[in-house]
Amino acid sequence: MDASRIAAAQLSTPPLSAGVGREASSSAPEVPFSQHVKNALQEANLQLNEAETQARDLAQGKGDIVEAMLALSKAELSLRNVVTLRNRVMEAYQEVMRLQL
């Protein structure tokens, strides 16, 4: 995901305290967390596929090295974001499992 999409997602996501003590506004449909994760994974997959296509074209002598390097950099950033998301989700899961009920 590029920085502009991340910034747009952060702006469109209400803070956690927005729904506390009052009803959430019904004007904007709420998107579940799982949908955000699914979108992030799909975006990362698209970036990786594009980078692979650019690298293949470059190896065949058809592509542009600048475009290939740009696609590879975007794919690397997307993959790092997905790995970071996975790590944070696993940390949260482990924290919940440590709670004593």
N, C-alpha and C positions, 0 to 999 in steps of 0.2 A: 504494500500500500504506500502511496506517496504521501508526502507531508500535508498536501492540501486536503486529501480525503480524511486523514487522521484529524486534522484541525476541524473539518466540517463535522465529523462524527462527535468530537468533543463538544462542539457548540450545540449540536442537536440533542445531546444526552443531558437530561436534567440532573442536577446534583442529588445525592442520596437524601438530603434533608427536604427536597421539594415536596415529597408526598407525606411527610410527617406532620400530623396535626391538622391536616386539611385534605380535601379531596383533590386528586390530580385532575388537571384540566382535560376535558374530553375532546378538545379541538385537535390535538395531535395524537395519532395512534401510537401506542407504545410497542416498541419492538423488543422481543425477548432477547436475553443475552445469548441464547443458543443461535439465534439468527445472525447476531453480530459475529460470533465465532465462525459460523458457516460462511459468511461473506468474506471474512478475513482469509479463510482457507482457500476459498475459490479464487480470490484475488492473487494469493501467493502461487497457486497452481498455474494461473494464467501467465504470471510473470515468469515462472520457471519454464513453461512451454515456449514462451516467446524467446527467452534467452537461448534455449536449446535450438530453436529454429534459426536464430541469428548466427549462432556458432556453427551450425551445419552449413548454412549458406556461405559463411566466411571460409570454412574449410574447403568448399567446392569452388571458391574463387568468385562467387557471385555477390557476396555481401560487402558491406562497408564496415571497417574495423571500429569506427567511432560508434556506430549504431549497435554493433555487437557488444562492445564494452559497456555501453550505457544499459543495454538490456541485461547483461550479466550483473552489473552493479545493482539494478533495481531488483533482480531476482534474489541476490544475496541479502539485500535489506529486507525483503519480504520474508525470506526464510528465517532470518534472525528475529523478526517480529513474531512469527509463528512460534518459534522455539521459546522466546521470552513469555509469550502468552501461555504456552503449555506449562512452563515452569511455575508461573504464578498460580495457575489453576491447581497444579499439584500441591503447591505449598498451602493454598487455602484448604484443599481437601484434607491434607495431613493435619492442619490446625483444627479443623472441625472434628476429625477423628480423635484428637487428643482431649477434646472437651469432655468433662465428666457430667453426666446427667443425673 
